[in-house]
Amino acid sequence: MTVAAATFDLIVIGAGIVGAACADAASAEGMRVAMIEPGPIGGGATAAAMGHLVAMDDDPAELALARYSLRLWESFADLKEAEFSRCGTLWVARNDHELAAASQRIARLAAAGIDARPLDAAALYEREPALVPGLAGGMLVPREAVVYPPRVAQNLVQRAQSRGARLYARRAQALQRHGVRLDDDTLLSGPVLVATGCALPALLPALPMRARKGHLVITDRYPGFIRHQLLELGYADSAHGDADSSVAFNVQPRPTGQILIGSSREFSANDADVSPAMVQRMLERSFAFVPGLRNLQALRVWTGFRPTTPDGRPYLGAVPGALDQWVAAGHEGLGVTTALGSAKLMVDLIQGREPAIDPAPYAPSRMAA
Ligand SMILES: Cc1cc2nc3c(=O)[nH]c(=O)nc-3n(C[C@H](O)[C@H](O)[C@H](O)COP(=O)(O)OP(=O)(O)OC[C@H]3O[C@@H](n4cnc5c(N)ncnc54)[C@H](O)[C@@H]3O)c2cc1C
């Protein structure tokens, strides 16, 4: 039996951090919003993430979206639930070649208005004594931060609800002309925004998406053991390369004193199981940069899947060839960072306004082309 339609100004499908941010931004404009999420709020990729808010500068479009979003994240700095911790990002150079590359990155970030500074070896060890001896220096991005993504997603959903948004704890079964049918046959009517991350092709099969598996390890509490989010300068090769599997040094101090150790990327691993071999490879990489990590007690290991488009940029915009269908998905390993800017951009597009940044690089129609 089909249940009669309720009508909304925007129906957001998926309440990961991207859908939650879109629902929040739309409801803040007075739109009547419905949210559809069958699982826990922020329980998908969002719950698996490290929560590092970071500007990657190797793609100008990605940098523009990150920079826009990082400014919006400032309004969460005092929100207790966000667990916002401004630890800064410290990119580590193993040799002079990497250090020289860092100065180009500093220039690119400076051009985008992001403060980044070179560190010589002495300054590097003063900030992070636990790093292995013999490194050449690094690059510090002092205002970057870490957050706790699932709690932020919950907060965004609650904010939308406080403005009247309605949450349906159901699965969206199929998109319809001007609406969506839920798995209990309820029909919701209105423009639809699909924010279902890795599950996007189930509703929009024309938009390709791959799930890129990642592992994370979290330790017991060791306050002060490291002080910054630490990454190797070669991290972008892992994040943006197309290798079937890769690891990179990426370690984070949680506000609790726990250490979060990443990161791995795999395209062809489709199951959520922890792979001991991959964890070992990832840990060996981090031990090579911070040998003392070997002595810490790990508490838990988990996996998650990054929603990855063929060109690594998210789909943000109108669904090609459809009326009143929008998509915000495919943020790979940067969706926490870029959720807030993505949401603002989407609401501007839906309302027919010019967004604060050029939306063209993220237009889903590029896939049709
Ligand atoms: C190991 C790992 C580490 C990461 N670290 C970082 C980091 O440090 N910084 C960073 O910026 N990003 C990071 N990311 C990336 C980030 O987690 C993702 O880009 C982001 O969470 C994607 O959010 P999303 O809302 O698009 O997807 P999701 O969080 O997966 O949300 C999609 C939601 O849609 C729902 N859904 C699916 N199908 C349907 C349906 N038919 N009907 C209704 N709902 C549906 C799902 O239940 C889910 O809740 C990391 C990711 C991983 C895996």
The ligand as an SDF file (V2000), in Angstrom:
LIG
                    3D

 53 58  0  0  0  0  0  0  0  0999 V2000
   39.4230    5.6750    7.3380 C   0  0  0  0  0  0  0  0  0  0  0  0
   38.8860    7.0170    6.9160 C   0  0  0  0  0  0  0  0  0  0  0  0
   39.4860    8.1750    7.3920 C   0  0  0  0  0  0  0  0  0  0  0  0
   39.0020    9.4250    6.9970 C   0  0  0  0  0  0  0  0  0  0  0  0
   39.5630   10.5410    7.5160 N   0  0  0  0  0  0  0  0  0  0  0  0
   39.1080   11.7710    7.1430 C   0  0  0  0  0  0  0  0  0  0  0  0
   39.6720   12.9590    7.6900 C   0  0  0  0  0  0  0  0  0  0  0  0
   40.5610   12.9050    8.5340 O   0  0  0  0  0  0  0  0  0  0  0  0
   39.2080   14.1560    7.2400 N   0  0  0  0  0  0  0  0  0  0  0  0
   38.2180   14.2570    6.3120 C   0  0  0  0  0  0  0  0  0  0  0  0
   37.8680   15.3790    5.9210 O   0  0  0  0  0  0  0  0  0  0  0  0
   37.6170   13.1500    5.8080 N   0  0  0  0  0  0  0  0  0  0  0  0
   38.0440   11.9190    6.1970 C   0  0  0  0  0  0  0  0  0  0  0  0
   37.4850   10.7830    5.6710 N   0  0  0  0  0  0  0  0  0  0  0  0
   36.4700   10.9200    4.6160 C   0  0  0  0  0  0  0  0  0  0  0  0
   35.0880   11.1830    5.1850 C   0  0  0  0  0  0  0  0  0  0  0  0
   34.8240   10.2700    6.2170 O   0  0  0  0  0  0  0  0  0  0  0  0
   34.0520   11.0350    4.0780 C   0  0  0  0  0  0  0  0  0  0  0  0
   34.4250   11.7600    2.9160 O   0  0  0  0  0  0  0  0  0  0  0  0
   32.6970   11.5890    4.5720 C   0  0  0  0  0  0  0  0  0  0  0  0
   32.3760   11.0550    5.8310 O   0  0  0  0  0  0  0  0  0  0  0  0
   31.6090   11.2770    3.5770 C   0  0  0  0  0  0  0  0  0  0  0  0
   30.4010   11.6920    4.1550 O   0  0  0  0  0  0  0  0  0  0  0  0
   29.0150   11.3300    3.4730 P   0  0  0  0  0  0  0  0  0  0  0  0
   27.9630   12.0020    4.3010 O   0  0  0  0  0  0  0  0  0  0  0  0
   29.0850   11.6370    2.0210 O   0  0  0  0  0  0  0  0  0  0  0  0
   28.9360    9.7310    3.5550 O   0  0  0  0  0  0  0  0  0  0  0  0
   28.4990    8.7800    4.7690 P   0  0  0  0  0  0  0  0  0  0  0  0
   29.0310    9.2530    6.0690 O   0  0  0  0  0  0  0  0  0  0  0  0
   28.8410    7.4030    4.3580 O   0  0  0  0  0  0  0  0  0  0  0  0
   26.9390    8.9780    4.8250 O   0  0  0  0  0  0  0  0  0  0  0  0
   26.0580    8.4490    3.8500 C   0  0  0  0  0  0  0  0  0  0  0  0
   24.7780    8.0920    4.5680 C   0  0  0  0  0  0  0  0  0  0  0  0
   23.8000    7.7220    3.5930 O   0  0  0  0  0  0  0  0  0  0  0  0
   23.0100    6.7200    4.1650 C   0  0  0  0  0  0  0  0  0  0  0  0
   22.3360    5.9980    3.0810 N   0  0  0  0  0  0  0  0  0  0  0  0
   22.8840    5.1720    2.1510 C   0  0  0  0  0  0  0  0  0  0  0  0
   21.9180    4.7150    1.3150 N   0  0  0  0  0  0  0  0  0  0  0  0
   20.7510    5.2750    1.7070 C   0  0  0  0  0  0  0  0  0  0  0  0
   19.4050    5.2000    1.2340 C   0  0  0  0  0  0  0  0  0  0  0  0
   19.0690    4.4700    0.1620 N   0  0  0  0  0  0  0  0  0  0  0  0
   18.4430    5.9110    1.8850 N   0  0  0  0  0  0  0  0  0  0  0  0
   18.7680    6.7000    2.9480 C   0  0  0  0  0  0  0  0  0  0  0  0
   20.0260    6.8100    3.4380 N   0  0  0  0  0  0  0  0  0  0  0  0
   21.0080    6.0920    2.8250 C   0  0  0  0  0  0  0  0  0  0  0  0
   23.9910    5.8380    4.9260 C   0  0  0  0  0  0  0  0  0  0  0  0
   23.3240    5.0720    5.9270 O   0  0  0  0  0  0  0  0  0  0  0  0
   24.9350    6.8760    5.4940 C   0  0  0  0  0  0  0  0  0  0  0  0
   24.6090    7.2750    6.8210 O   0  0  0  0  0  0  0  0  0  0  0  0
   37.9220    9.5120    6.0730 C   0  0  0  0  0  0  0  0  0  0  0  0
   37.2960    8.3580    5.6350 C   0  0  0  0  0  0  0  0  0  0  0  0
   37.7700    7.1080    6.0430 C   0  0  0  0  0  0  0  0  0  0  0  0
   37.0540    5.8800    5.5800 C   0  0  0  0  0  0  0  0  0  0  0  0
  1  2  1  0
  2  3  1  0
  2 52  2  0
  3  4  2  0
  4  5  1  0
  4 50  1  0
  5  6  2  0
  6  7  1  0
  6 13  1  0
  7  8  2  0
  7  9  1  0
  9 10  1  0
 10 11  2  0
 10 12  1  0
 12 13  2  0
 13 14  1  0
 14 15  1  0
 14 50  1  0
 15 16  1  0
 16 17  1  0
 16 18  1  0
 18 19  1  0
 18 20  1  0
 20 21  1  0
 20 22  1  0
 22 23  1  0
 23 24  1  0
 24 25  2  0
 24 26  1  0
 24 27  1  0
 27 28  1  0
 28 29  2  0
 28 30  1  0
 28 31  1  0
 31 32  1  0
 32 33  1  0
 33 34  1  0
 33 48  1  0
 34 35  1  0
 35 36  1  0
 35 46  1  0
 36 37  1  0
 36 45  1  0
 37 38  2  0
 38 39  1  0
 39 40  1  0
 39 45  2  0
 40 41  1  0
 40 42  2  0
 42 43  1  0
 43 44  2  0
 44 45  1  0
 46 47  1  0
 46 48  1  0
 48 49  1  0
 50 51  2  0
 51 52  1  0
 52 53  1  0
M  END
$$$$
